[in-house]
């Protein structure tokens, strides 16, 4: 995690830093070459992380890339600052539409780190963790479970984000204002962490089946809540810095970075819980 925070979060920050101090960290800040370089850096960090965290590198090396992206997300200006300078409804809709599918790239950065881990694993296979050896071997997973895992992740994360990552709700909770940056980060972490725990405990699937929900959450929220008529209604009935969904106050890089960290934590929490229930409870 520290290597990702240092190399991506600090040393590569000039590549993602917005020209305007009130600007958002988005994919549009990166050139094509910078985007490709970031994928390469994430791969190298995953590869190095495998050996640095030996013998737990296969489980921990993946944390480097999202940790670096999380630093970028925390250093970004808030969405509410941009709403203050773009009061026009159409301009706001264009802003959300421009970031609708960015999560796919940030998720690619995370999985570039995972590819680095897998490459290192080929060179030096690491021992299976004792906690995994004691758990019962799962049978082949039905395809329907995979789709169900994604749906559960979407529903649980959407609900918990509205609980954990909101500022003071206005208009009887129907309209929301910008949550503080650290509260937003913690809310995303916990939402996807709980989703991964449920998926791991009940469906016996790992965090990889929660990851698609990271890309879908922002895209579906912008399609549902960033429509012209919805934003117009909010602008007419609420303070100018309010939005109809908590997710819209997050950036795609927020959701992917902190959501990835939360999903990995939630998965291992479910593994530890099942181990405790099976071997330590009685």
Secondary structure, 3 states (H helix, E strand, C coil): CHHHHHHHHHHCHHHHCCCCCCCCCCHHHCCHHHHHHHHHHHHHHHHHHHHHCCCCHHHHCCHHHHHHHHHHHHHCCCHHHHHHHCCCHHHHHHHHHHCCCHHHHHHHHHHHHHHHHHHHHHHCCCCCCHHHHCCCCCCCCCHHHHHHHHHHHHHHHHHHHHHHCCCCCECCCCEECCCCHHHHHHHHHHHHHHHHHHHHHHHCCCCHHHHHHHHHHHHHHHHHHCCHHHHHHHHHHCCCCCECCHHHHCCHHHHHHHHHHHHHHHHHHHHHHHHHHHHHCC
